[in-house]
Amino acid sequence: MVIDGMRPGVLARLGIDHAALRNANERIITVSPSGFGDNVPIANTIAVNDVTAAVVSALTAVLALHHRTLTGEGQRTWDSLAGTPLYLQANEPVRYRGGPVRRPRLGPARGRPGRGLL
């Protein structure tokens, strides 16, 4: 497994991108987090690392390992530091589309008005 922190295109210029590594070993997994993704006008812009994006990169690595266990094939995974928080927040607008969501009261006094934790 290769995890790179380079800007998009750097590994290709060095001759060690996923395609080159896959020619040497078809089971190779490459994890390529970037600031904004590979195919956008601001792809080469520096971005600050984010813990959430690191967790997502780790998850994609684990999923790629599982895929390799099942199929014998490696793969390339990539995510963007900018896209990860947007992805994680996507659930809220989807839930709201039908109107406000009433959340149940939490805490030991559930069902007694004014006594719950929330």
The 8 nearest C-alpha neighbors of each residue, nearest first, counted from 0:
[[1, 28, 29, 27, 2, 30, 60, 26],
 [0, 2, 29, 30, 28, 3, 27, 31],
 [3, 1, 30, 29, 31, 0, 4, 32],
 [4, 2, 31, 5, 1, 30, 32, 29],
 [3, 5, 32, 31, 6, 2, 33, 30],
 [6, 4, 3, 9, 7, 33, 10, 31],
 [5, 7, 43, 9, 8, 33, 4, 42],
 [6, 8, 37, 9, 5, 43, 42, 33],
 [7, 9, 11, 10, 6, 12, 5, 16],
 [10, 8, 12, 11, 7, 6, 5, 13],
 [11, 9, 16, 13, 15, 12, 8, 14],
 [10, 12, 16, 14, 8, 13, 9, 15],
 [13, 11, 9, 10, 14, 8, 15, 16],
 [12, 14, 10, 11, 15, 9, 16, 8],
 [15, 13, 11, 12, 16, 10, 19, 20],
 [16, 14, 10, 19, 13, 11, 20, 17],
 [15, 17, 11, 10, 19, 18, 14, 20],
 [16, 18, 20, 19, 21, 29, 75, 15],
 [17, 19, 21, 20, 16, 22, 15, 11],
 [20, 18, 22, 21, 16, 15, 17, 14],
 [21, 19, 17, 23, 22, 18, 15, 24],
 [20, 22, 25, 24, 18, 23, 19, 17],
 [21, 23, 19, 20, 24, 25, 18, 17],
 [22, 24, 20, 21, 25, 19, 27, 18],
 [25, 23, 21, 26, 22, 27, 20, 73],
 [24, 26, 21, 27, 73, 72, 22, 23],
 [25, 27, 73, 72, 24, 71, 28, 67],
 [28, 26, 73, 25, 24, 0, 21, 29],
 [29, 27, 0, 73, 74, 75, 1, 26],
 [28, 30, 1, 75, 0, 2, 76, 17],
 [31, 29, 2, 76, 77, 75, 1, 3],
 [32, 30, 77, 3, 76, 2, 29, 33],
 [33, 31, 78, 77, 79, 4, 30, 56],
 [34, 32, 79, 36, 35, 80, 31, 78],
 [33, 35, 46, 80, 79, 81, 36, 45],
 [34, 36, 79, 42, 81, 33, 80, 41],
 [37, 35, 79, 33, 42, 38, 34, 78],
 [36, 38, 42, 7, 39, 35, 33, 8],
 [39, 37, 36, 42, 40, 41, 35, 7],
 [38, 40, 42, 41, 37, 36, 35, 43],
 [41, 39, 42, 38, 43, 37, 44, 35],
 [40, 42, 44, 39, 43, 35, 36, 38],
 [43, 41, 39, 35, 37, 44, 40, 36],
 [44, 42, 41, 6, 45, 7, 34, 40],
 [45, 43, 41, 42, 46, 34, 35, 6],
 [44, 46, 34, 43, 47, 6, 42, 33],
 [47, 45, 34, 48, 44, 80, 35, 33],
 [48, 46, 49, 45, 34, 80, 81, 33],
 [49, 47, 46, 50, 80, 52, 53, 34],
 [48, 50, 52, 51, 53, 47, 80, 54],
 [51, 49, 53, 52, 54, 48, 55, 80],
 [50, 52, 54, 53, 49, 55, 83, 84],
 [51, 53, 55, 49, 54, 80, 50, 83],
 [54, 52, 50, 56, 51, 55, 57, 49],
 [53, 55, 57, 51, 52, 56, 58, 50],
 [54, 56, 58, 52, 57, 53, 59, 51],
 [57, 55, 53, 59, 58, 54, 52, 60],
 [58, 56, 60, 54, 55, 59, 53, 61],
 [57, 59, 55, 61, 60, 56, 54, 62],
 [58, 60, 62, 56, 57, 61, 63, 55],
 [61, 59, 57, 63, 58, 62, 64, 56],
 [62, 60, 64, 58, 63, 59, 65, 57],
 [63, 61, 65, 59, 64, 60, 66, 58],
 [62, 64, 66, 60, 65, 61, 59, 67],
 [65, 63, 67, 61, 62, 66, 68, 60],
 [64, 66, 62, 68, 67, 63, 61, 69],
 [67, 65, 63, 69, 64, 68, 70, 62],
 [68, 66, 71, 72, 64, 70, 65, 69],
 [69, 67, 65, 66, 71, 70, 64, 72],
 [68, 70, 66, 67, 71, 65, 72, 64],
 [71, 69, 67, 72, 68, 66, 73, 65],
 [70, 72, 67, 68, 69, 26, 73, 66],
 [73, 71, 67, 26, 70, 25, 74, 66],
 [72, 74, 26, 27, 28, 67, 25, 71],
 [75, 73, 28, 76, 29, 63, 27, 72],
 [74, 76, 29, 28, 30, 17, 77, 73],
 [77, 75, 30, 31, 29, 59, 74, 78],
 [78, 76, 31, 32, 30, 75, 79, 33],
 [77, 79, 32, 33, 36, 80, 31, 56],
 [78, 80, 33, 35, 36, 82, 34, 81],
 [79, 81, 34, 52, 82, 83, 33, 35],
 [82, 80, 79, 35, 83, 34, 84, 85],
 [83, 81, 79, 85, 80, 84, 86, 35],
 [82, 84, 86, 85, 80, 52, 81, 79],
 [85, 83, 87, 86, 82, 88, 81, 51],
 [86, 84, 88, 82, 83, 87, 89, 81],
 [85, 87, 83, 89, 84, 88, 82, 90],
 [86, 88, 84, 85, 89, 83, 90, 82],
 [89, 87, 85, 86, 90, 91, 84, 92],
 [90, 88, 86, 87, 91, 92, 85, 93],
 [89, 91, 93, 88, 92, 94, 87, 86],
 [90, 92, 94, 93, 89, 88, 95, 96],
 [93, 91, 95, 94, 90, 89, 96, 88],
 [94, 92, 90, 91, 95, 96, 89, 97],
 [93, 95, 91, 92, 96, 90, 97, 100],
 [94, 96, 92, 98, 93, 97, 99, 91],
 [97, 95, 93, 98, 94, 92, 99, 91],
 [98, 96, 95, 99, 94, 100, 93, 92],
 [97, 99, 95, 96, 100, 94, 101, 93],
 [100, 98, 95, 101, 97, 96, 94, 102],
 [101, 99, 102, 98, 95, 94, 97, 96],
 [102, 100, 99, 103, 104, 98, 95, 94],
 [101, 103, 100, 104, 105, 99, 117, 94],
 [104, 102, 105, 101, 109, 117, 110, 100],
 [105, 103, 109, 117, 115, 102, 106, 116],
 [106, 104, 116, 117, 115, 109, 103, 107],
 [105, 107, 116, 115, 108, 109, 104, 117],
 [106, 108, 109, 115, 105, 116, 114, 110],
 [109, 107, 115, 114, 106, 111, 110, 116],
 [110, 108, 115, 107, 111, 104, 106, 105],
 [109, 111, 112, 108, 104, 115, 114, 113],
 [110, 112, 109, 114, 108, 113, 115, 104],
 [113, 111, 114, 110, 115, 109, 108, 104],
 [112, 114, 115, 111, 116, 108, 117, 110],
 [113, 115, 108, 112, 111, 116, 109, 110],
 [116, 114, 108, 106, 117, 109, 105, 113],
 [115, 117, 106, 105, 114, 104, 108, 107],
 [116, 115, 105, 104, 106, 114, 103, 113]]
